[in-house]
Amino acid sequence: MSADPTQLAFDTSCHLFQDCGGFEGPGLHSFLFKPLWGDADGNGVYFNKPMLLALLGSLIIVGFFWAAFRKPKVVPGKLQMVAEAGYDFVRRGIVYETIGKKEGEKWVPLMVSIFFFVWMMNLWSIVPVAQFPVTSIIAYPAVLAGIVYVIWMSLTFKRHGFVGGFKNLTGYDKSLGAVLPLVMVIEFFSNVFVRPFTHAVRLFANMFAGHTLLLLFTIASWYMLNGIGIAYSGVSFVMVIVMTGFELFIQAVQAYVFVLLACSFIQGAVAEHH
């Protein structure tokens, strides 16, 4: 298989029982794309397919909520009702439950935005023609996690001061006695380095793995579509359908988990230290 990102993810002319090099599954090249314009050498503005999907996804989200709430009604129409249900799910089901109503209300707009952005970026994986989850490119989860991290750290020290913020991040508790220094080192390393890293990687890894599996079964279905291999191809195609349904579930769950963790970080920042 060519690693040239200008090519398809697989050779459509190659099938089972043909002397064409055998089955070649997806790899890292499946996540590379030829620039739509510009190039990596700085000639023009570099812009590729994931960037286009991220832009389109953002416009779709903004357009949806604008259309739903530009003329809000006491008795909502279908579009407003769906938008209100989504907004209320994040507000009550995630933000209020994690941070609390009093502290959480100010963070609702941000968390709603992150939730629907992540969900939309995940959904591109199963949209015809697009068929690529933007969040399987580590840069996107990393930037989102970075935004949450900056808010978390800023809020921690703003709320508690330098000493109080340090205690908050290290889990300082005099009652721990002799093990306190060890606990403080572990908590500091976990909060400052591990948690923001896993926040980004959890989303990225799930979307990367899910897209790879979908590609694997899709390519296998086409590759085995020859002679007696048609029976195998049918089984593989069933797996494509099953994995697509499973991905729909995982995409929503990952958006939920990402926002839930973001809220838990903020809750830890505003919590009173004891």
GUNU-398487 format. One record per residue (C-alpha): chain; x, y, z; residue number from 1. Coordinates in steps of 0.25 Angstrom, whole numbers. Example, Ala and Ser with C-alpha at 12.3 -4.5 7.8 and 13.67 -1.06 7.14 Angstrom:
GUNU-398487
PT;A;49;-18;31;1
PT;A;55;-4;29;2
//
This chain:
GUNU-398487
PT;A;0;0;0;1
PT;A;5;14;-3;2
PT;A;8;23;9;3
PT;A;5;35;0;4
PT;A;-6;43;7;5
PT;A;-12;47;-7;6
PT;A;-16;32;-9;7
PT;A;-28;25;-4;8
PT;A;-27;17;9;9
PT;A;-25;4;1;10
PT;A;-24;-2;-13;11
PT;A;-38;-4;-19;12
PT;A;-33;-13;-30;13
PT;A;-27;-23;-21;14
PT;A;-36;-35;-16;15
PT;A;-34;-48;-9;16
PT;A;-28;-60;-18;17
PT;A;-21;-49;-27;18
PT;A;-6;-47;-28;19
PT;A;-6;-33;-24;20
PT;A;2;-32;-12;21
PT;A;-8;-37;-1;22
PT;A;-16;-30;9;23
PT;A;-11;-17;14;24
PT;A;-18;-11;26;25
PT;A;-19;3;31;26
PT;A;-7;10;37;27
PT;A;-2;23;41;28
PT;A;-3;27;26;29
PT;A;-18;26;28;30
PT;A;-17;39;37;31
PT;A;-9;47;27;32
PT;A;-15;56;17;33
PT;A;-10;64;5;34
PT;A;-12;79;8;35
PT;A;-24;85;1;36
PT;A;-16;97;-1;37
PT;A;-2;102;4;38
PT;A;9;92;8;39
PT;A;17;88;20;40
PT;A;29;97;15;41
PT;A;21;110;18;42
PT;A;17;112;3;43
PT;A;3;118;6;44
PT;A;-7;115;17;45
PT;A;-6;100;21;46
PT;A;-20;95;21;47
PT;A;-24;80;20;48
PT;A;-36;71;22;49
PT;A;-37;70;37;50
PT;A;-35;85;38;51
PT;A;-47;87;28;52
PT;A;-56;77;36;53
PT;A;-52;85;49;54
PT;A;-56;98;43;55
PT;A;-69;92;37;56
PT;A;-73;85;50;57
PT;A;-71;98;57;58
PT;A;-80;105;47;59
PT;A;-90;94;48;60
PT;A;-91;95;63;61
PT;A;-92;111;63;62
PT;A;-102;110;52;63
PT;A;-111;100;60;64
PT;A;-111;108;73;65
PT;A;-113;121;66;66
PT;A;-125;115;58;67
PT;A;-131;109;70;68
PT;A;-130;121;79;69
PT;A;-130;133;70;70
PT;A;-145;135;73;71
PT;A;-148;127;85;72
PT;A;-162;123;89;73
PT;A;-169;120;102;74
PT;A;-174;108;95;75
PT;A;-162;103;87;76
PT;A;-162;97;74;77
PT;A;-155;84;70;78
PT;A;-142;91;67;79
PT;A;-142;99;80;80
PT;A;-146;87;88;81
PT;A;-135;78;83;82
PT;A;-125;90;86;83
PT;A;-131;92;100;84
PT;A;-130;77;103;85
PT;A;-115;77;99;86
PT;A;-112;89;107;87
PT;A;-119;85;119;88
PT;A;-113;71;119;89
PT;A;-99;77;120;90
PT;A;-103;88;130;91
PT;A;-111;79;139;92
PT;A;-105;65;136;93
PT;A;-91;69;136;94
PT;A;-88;83;141;95
PT;A;-97;84;153;96
PT;A;-95;70;157;97
PT;A;-80;72;157;98
PT;A;-77;86;161;99
PT;A;-91;90;167;100
PT;A;-101;100;163;101
PT;A;-95;112;170;102
PT;A;-81;111;165;103
PT;A;-84;103;152;104
PT;A;-94;113;145;105
PT;A;-83;122;140;106
PT;A;-76;110;134;107
PT;A;-88;105;126;108
PT;A;-86;112;113;109
PT;A;-72;107;112;110
PT;A;-75;93;116;111
PT;A;-87;93;106;112
PT;A;-77;98;95;113
PT;A;-67;88;98;114
PT;A;-77;76;99;115
PT;A;-83;79;85;116
PT;A;-70;82;78;117
PT;A;-64;69;83;118
PT;A;-76;61;79;119
PT;A;-77;68;65;120
PT;A;-62;65;63;121
PT;A;-64;50;67;122
PT;A;-77;49;58;123
PT;A;-69;52;45;124
PT;A;-64;38;46;125
PT;A;-77;32;41;126
PT;A;-82;43;32;127
PT;A;-81;39;18;128
PT;A;-70;46;10;129
PT;A;-64;52;22;130
PT;A;-62;38;29;131
PT;A;-51;43;39;132
PT;A;-51;47;53;133
PT;A;-44;60;55;134
PT;A;-41;57;70;135
PT;A;-32;45;65;136
PT;A;-22;56;62;137
PT;A;-15;58;75;138
PT;A;-14;73;73;139
PT;A;-29;75;75;140
PT;A;-31;68;88;141
PT;A;-17;74;93;142
PT;A;-22;88;90;143
PT;A;-35;86;97;144
PT;A;-29;79;109;145
PT;A;-19;91;109;146
PT;A;-30;101;110;147
PT;A;-36;93;122;148
PT;A;-22;92;129;149
PT;A;-20;107;128;150
PT;A;-33;110;134;151
PT;A;-32;100;145;152
PT;A;-18;105;149;153
PT;A;-22;119;148;154
PT;A;-34;117;156;155
PT;A;-27;109;167;156
PT;A;-17;120;170;157
PT;A;-27;131;168;158
PT;A;-36;125;178;159
PT;A;-26;120;188;160
PT;A;-14;128;186;161
PT;A;0;123;184;162
PT;A;1;115;197;163
PT;A;-13;110;197;164
PT;A;-12;106;182;165
PT;A;0;98;185;166
PT;A;-7;91;196;167
PT;A;-19;88;187;168
PT;A;-10;82;176;169
PT;A;-2;74;186;170
PT;A;-13;69;194;171
PT;A;-7;75;207;172
PT;A;-12;68;219;173
PT;A;-5;69;233;174
PT;A;-12;57;238;175
PT;A;-5;48;228;176
PT;A;7;49;237;177
PT;A;20;43;232;178
PT;A;15;39;218;179
PT;A;11;53;215;180
PT;A;23;57;207;181
PT;A;22;45;198;182
PT;A;7;47;196;183
PT;A;10;62;193;184
PT;A;20;58;182;185
PT;A;10;48;176;186
PT;A;-1;57;176;187
PT;A;7;69;170;188
PT;A;12;60;159;189
PT;A;-2;54;156;190
PT;A;-9;67;156;191
PT;A;1;76;149;192
PT;A;6;66;138;193
PT;A;-2;53;138;194
PT;A;-16;57;138;195
PT;A;-15;68;127;196
PT;A;-8;57;119;197
PT;A;-18;46;121;198
PT;A;-29;56;118;199
PT;A;-24;58;104;200
PT;A;-20;44;101;201
PT;A;-32;37;106;202
PT;A;-40;44;95;203
PT;A;-30;43;84;204
PT;A;-27;28;87;205
PT;A;-42;24;87;206
PT;A;-44;32;74;207
PT;A;-31;27;67;208
PT;A;-34;12;71;209
PT;A;-49;13;67;210
PT;A;-45;19;53;211
PT;A;-34;9;51;212
PT;A;-44;-3;54;213
PT;A;-55;3;44;214
PT;A;-44;4;33;215
PT;A;-39;-10;36;216
PT;A;-53;-16;34;217
PT;A;-57;-7;23;218
PT;A;-44;-10;15;219
PT;A;-45;-25;18;220
PT;A;-59;-25;13;221
PT;A;-55;-20;0;222
PT;A;-42;-28;-1;223
PT;A;-49;-42;1;224
PT;A;-60;-38;-9;225
PT;A;-56;-49;-19;226
PT;A;-60;-63;-21;227
PT;A;-62;-71;-9;228
PT;A;-57;-60;-1;229
PT;A;-70;-53;-3;230
PT;A;-75;-61;10;231
PT;A;-64;-55;18;232
PT;A;-66;-41;12;233
PT;A;-81;-42;17;234
PT;A;-76;-45;31;235
PT;A;-66;-34;31;236
PT;A;-77;-24;26;237
PT;A;-86;-28;37;238
PT;A;-75;-24;46;239
PT;A;-74;-11;39;240
PT;A;-89;-8;43;241
PT;A;-87;-13;57;242
PT;A;-74;-5;59;243
PT;A;-81;8;53;244
PT;A;-93;6;63;245
PT;A;-82;4;74;246
PT;A;-75;16;70;247
PT;A;-87;25;71;248
PT;A;-88;21;85;249
PT;A;-73;23;88;250
PT;A;-74;37;81;251
PT;A;-84;42;91;252
PT;A;-78;35;103;253
PT;A;-64;42;100;254
PT;A;-70;55;99;255
PT;A;-77;53;112;256
PT;A;-65;48;119;257
PT;A;-56;59;114;258
PT;A;-66;70;119;259
PT;A;-68;62;132;260
PT;A;-53;62;135;261
PT;A;-52;77;131;262
PT;A;-63;80;141;263
PT;A;-56;71;152;264
PT;A;-43;79;150;265
PT;A;-51;92;152;266
PT;A;-58;86;164;267
PT;A;-45;83;170;268
PT;A;-40;97;168;269
PT;A;-52;104;175;270
PT;A;-53;94;186;271
PT;A;-49;99;200;272
PT;A;-36;92;205;273
PT;A;-37;85;218;274
//
